[in-house]
Amino acid sequence: MNSLSLFKRASRCFDDYPSLAKLVVICTISGGCYVAYADANGTGSAPPVLEEIKKKKVVVLGTGWAGTSFLKKLNNPSYDVQVISPRNYFAFTPLLPSVTCGTVEARSIVEPIRSIVRKKSIDIRYWEAECFKIEAENKKVHCRPNSESSKNGKEEFVVDYDYLIIAMGARPNTFNTPGVVENCNFLKEVEDAQQIRQSVINSFEKASLPTFSDEERKRILHFVVVGGGPTGVEFAAELHDFVNEDLVKLYPAAKDFVKITLLEASDHILNMFDKRITGFAEEKFQRDGIDVKLGSMVVKVSDKEISTKVRGNDGEITTIPYGMVVWSTGNGTHPVIKDFMQQIGQSNRRALATDEWLRVEGCSTIYALGDCATVNQRKVMGFLLQNSTWSSSMDLVISDYGKRGERFVSVTGHGEGYTESN
């Protein structure tokens, strides 16, 4: 009876206030929607946290040709890339000899590495620092800032990696010759080229002073280049043009005292090129008055003299007075690379051995590029000859019953070359 009277009262209330019925309907619908939304989104419990995908960290050591080429080609955003190098720019090294004589300005052959990575669509960071130790077992590299303040060792830091790209290049190879580091100029960096340029000018200014004898002027203006490779030959040619086209006009009294000598331990300069190129270069230097001494091995360098041993001269050592020496005898191994090679059992090599994928042998997550590495190619022809038969037409038939089917390889010149067709 009570419930019936309650129903009548509610009905009378709705008749007296029609808007009340609309309000009840709206509240009912809103409540139902809220319950449905809560059920769908789990209201009442903590919101789900999306698991962040951790990117693999790639550390690149070096900003030379190999390291910069790798960075330019890398477009995969799934990697966290960290570049570490004491040089915050990329240098076009083939033009370094031209920088020594002002043919090209240094700023024209460099590009800031930060400018290069800024153009990439992926996140790449750069730190100006030097790596001095690599821990392959723990996947860590030890670094220090490229500044004088880092010499106390307090600013050293450690960087973890998932993949390591070693592209540190090489340093000048001195062959442990006494006095080379202390008295010679190298030509590996932009700073080296600028220092050589300043040294050439200083030599001419010094020789112009009235306090020196003619014999001393000849020594001061005697420029010696050690190494008959591409860098040494090009620098000697650039220096000859610089002296004869520019400096003799500014220092006319020094013209008769200038001499350029090129020392090469082998039988010819540019011996890695065709003999026609070698012959042309030697004849050109002879016409230009550049003294090329072949078979001359440097055994010692002092502050004023360079000692050489001439092959076939019963080991007799001769001394040559000089004013400036540029040492360009090939590439040597960085100390950090030597230490790393000892860790992985490659201590008897001059460069890191890698497979054809540039992966360091014995290290699945470390790659080496450029002058600090060498690629061990598989002996393809030996494998072919061991796993093949000869057909009646003297074609080498290799059975490969995989997806590619049977391949025919034609061999010419007793295995010196081959072409493959499917």
Order of alpha helices (4+ residues) and beta strands (2+ residues): alpha-alpha-beta-alpha-beta-beta-alpha-beta-alpha-beta-beta-beta-beta-beta-alpha-alpha-alpha-beta-alpha-beta-alpha-beta-beta-beta-beta-beta-beta-alpha-beta-beta-beta-alpha-beta-beta-beta-beta
